[in-house]
Amino acid sequence: MKIYTKTGDAGETGLFGGKRVLKNHPRVKTCGDLDELNSALGLILSSIKPQNPASALAHPLGQIQNELFDLGALVASPKAPFQPSQEESLKNAVSRLEKDIDEMTESLETLKNFILPGGSETAARLFWARAVCRRAERSLCEIKEEDPSLNHALIYLNRLSDYLFTAARWANKAARKPEVIWKR
């Protein structure tokens, strides 16, 4: 099977269900942002070796990659009804992210300043992934108005950006790298 189909050569692509839309359609844009976020996580995972102090993040980040792929499929399926199992899965994922955030936060100093992206390489990549996550969240807001069933997806992305921020701080602590404090 060839990877190229030539069906997108005129600037259109297909959503699940067969509907053809322009490649700048809000759903396609959101899928692209989710794909970029997933790729950012793949880059992070490729740099986390067993001896990396942040290696404990590998399993959760791999799980998040799968959830983002599922989320992209939901976004690309405008006519498919949101299944209760999908909603429950997102609710469970949000709860897991909150639990992980709380556990990491317990070992971190209380935030007293704004933190700039940086520190260890893993932390810097996590900060970048958080910024991509925020963009995906903004893109999802554009289509949520026409598809309110995506509300749990929006909650998931909001919590994921919090998770990535906290994971970046945690990765810096694990690597014994100071946080980069914003200076006026």
C-alpha positions as CSV (number, residue, x, y, z in Angstrom):
1,M,0.0,0.0,0.0
2,K,1.3,3.4,-0.9
3,I,1.5,6.1,1.7
4,Y,0.5,8.8,-0.7
5,T,-3.1,9.0,-2.0
6,K,-3.0,12.3,-3.9
7,T,-6.5,13.0,-2.5
8,G,-5.2,16.0,-0.6
9,D,-3.4,17.6,-3.5
10,A,-6.1,20.2,-3.8
11,G,-5.9,21.3,-0.2
12,E,-8.6,19.0,1.1
13,T,-8.6,16.1,3.5
14,G,-11.1,13.6,4.8
15,L,-12.6,13.4,8.3
16,F,-13.8,10.1,9.7
17,G,-17.1,9.4,8.1
18,G,-15.9,10.6,4.6
19,K,-16.7,14.3,4.8
20,R,-14.1,16.3,2.8
21,V,-12.9,19.6,4.3
22,L,-10.2,22.1,3.7
23,K,-6.9,21.4,5.4
24,N,-7.3,24.6,7.4
25,H,-10.7,23.5,8.8
26,P,-10.8,23.9,12.6
27,R,-11.1,20.2,13.2
28,V,-8.0,19.5,11.0
29,K,-6.1,22.3,12.7
30,T,-7.0,20.7,16.1
31,C,-5.9,17.3,14.9
32,G,-2.6,18.8,13.7
33,D,-2.0,20.4,17.1
34,L,-2.7,17.1,18.9
35,D,-0.4,15.4,16.5
36,E,2.4,17.9,17.1
37,L,1.9,17.5,20.9
38,N,2.1,13.7,20.5
39,S,5.3,14.2,18.5
40,A,6.7,16.4,21.2
41,L,6.0,13.7,23.7
42,G,7.7,11.2,21.4
43,L,10.8,13.4,21.3
44,I,10.8,13.6,25.1
45,L,10.5,9.9,25.4
46,S,13.3,9.3,23.0
47,S,15.6,11.3,25.2
48,I,14.6,9.6,28.5
49,K,17.1,6.8,29.0
50,P,17.0,4.5,32.1
51,Q,19.8,6.4,33.8
52,N,17.9,9.7,33.2
53,P,16.7,11.1,36.6
54,A,13.3,11.7,35.0
55,S,12.9,8.1,33.7
56,A,9.8,7.7,36.0
57,L,8.0,9.9,33.5
58,A,8.4,7.5,30.6
59,H,5.4,5.3,31.4
60,P,2.9,8.1,32.1
61,L,4.0,10.0,28.9
62,G,3.5,6.8,26.8
63,Q,0.0,6.5,28.2
64,I,-0.7,10.1,27.4
65,Q,0.5,9.6,23.8
66,N,-2.1,6.9,23.4
67,E,-4.8,9.1,24.9
68,L,-3.9,11.9,22.6
69,F,-4.2,9.6,19.6
70,D,-7.7,8.5,20.8
71,L,-8.6,12.2,21.3
72,G,-7.5,13.0,17.7
73,A,-9.8,10.3,16.4
74,L,-12.7,11.8,18.4
75,V,-11.9,15.3,17.0
76,A,-11.7,13.9,13.4
77,S,-15.1,12.2,13.8
78,P,-17.7,15.1,13.8
79,K,-20.8,12.9,13.3
80,A,-19.8,10.1,15.6
81,P,-21.7,10.3,18.9
82,F,-19.5,10.6,21.9
83,Q,-19.6,7.3,23.6
84,P,-20.1,7.1,27.4
85,S,-17.0,4.8,27.6
86,Q,-15.0,7.6,25.9
87,E,-16.3,10.2,28.3
88,E,-15.5,7.9,31.3
89,S,-12.1,7.2,29.9
90,L,-11.3,10.9,29.7
91,K,-12.7,11.5,33.2
92,N,-10.4,8.7,34.5
93,A,-7.4,10.2,32.7
94,V,-8.1,13.6,34.2
95,S,-8.2,12.0,37.7
96,R,-5.0,10.1,37.0
97,L,-3.3,13.3,35.8
98,E,-4.5,15.2,38.9
99,K,-3.1,12.4,41.2
100,D,0.2,12.5,39.4
101,I,0.4,16.3,39.6
102,D,-0.4,16.1,43.3
103,E,2.3,13.5,43.9
104,M,5.0,15.4,42.0
105,T,4.0,18.7,43.7
106,E,4.5,17.2,47.1
107,S,8.3,17.0,46.4
108,L,8.6,20.5,44.9
109,E,9.1,23.8,46.5
110,T,6.1,26.1,46.6
111,L,5.9,28.4,43.6
112,K,6.8,31.9,44.6
113,N,7.9,33.2,41.2
114,F,7.1,32.7,37.6
115,I,9.2,30.0,36.1
116,L,10.8,30.3,32.6
117,P,11.2,27.2,30.4
118,G,14.6,25.7,30.9
119,G,16.8,23.8,33.2
120,S,17.5,20.2,32.2
121,E,17.0,19.1,28.6
122,T,14.0,16.9,29.6
123,A,12.4,19.8,31.5
124,A,12.9,22.2,28.6
125,R,11.2,19.7,26.3
126,L,8.3,19.2,28.8
127,F,7.9,23.0,28.9
128,W,7.8,23.1,25.1
129,A,5.2,20.3,25.1
130,R,3.1,22.3,27.6
131,A,3.1,25.2,25.2
132,V,2.0,23.0,22.3
133,C,-0.7,21.5,24.6
134,R,-2.0,25.0,25.3
135,R,-2.3,25.6,21.5
136,A,-4.1,22.3,21.1
137,E,-6.5,23.4,23.9
138,R,-7.1,26.8,22.1
139,S,-7.8,24.9,18.9
140,L,-10.2,22.6,20.6
141,C,-12.1,25.6,22.0
142,E,-12.9,26.6,18.4
143,I,-14.7,23.4,17.6
144,K,-16.2,22.8,21.1
145,E,-18.9,25.5,20.4
146,E,-20.2,23.4,17.6
147,D,-19.7,20.1,19.4
148,P,-20.3,20.4,23.1
149,S,-19.6,16.7,23.6
150,L,-15.9,17.6,23.5
151,N,-16.1,19.3,26.9
152,H,-14.3,16.4,28.6
153,A,-11.6,16.6,26.0
154,L,-11.1,20.2,26.8
155,I,-10.8,19.4,30.5
156,Y,-8.3,16.7,29.7
157,L,-6.1,19.1,27.7
158,N,-6.3,21.7,30.4
159,R,-5.2,19.2,33.0
160,L,-2.5,17.8,30.7
161,S,-0.9,21.2,30.4
162,D,-0.8,21.5,34.2
163,Y,0.7,18.0,34.3
164,L,3.4,18.9,31.7
165,F,4.3,22.1,33.7
166,T,4.6,20.1,36.9
167,A,6.5,17.3,35.2
168,A,9.0,19.9,33.9
169,R,9.5,21.3,37.4
170,W,9.9,17.7,38.7
171,A,12.4,16.8,36.0
172,N,14.5,19.8,36.9
173,K,14.5,18.7,40.6
174,A,15.3,15.1,39.6
175,A,18.2,16.3,37.5
176,R,19.3,18.7,40.3
177,K,18.9,21.6,37.9
178,P,17.7,24.9,39.3
179,E,14.4,26.3,38.0
180,V,14.9,29.3,35.8
181,I,13.2,32.2,37.6
182,W,11.7,35.1,35.7
183,K,13.5,38.4,36.5
184,R,11.9,41.7,35.8
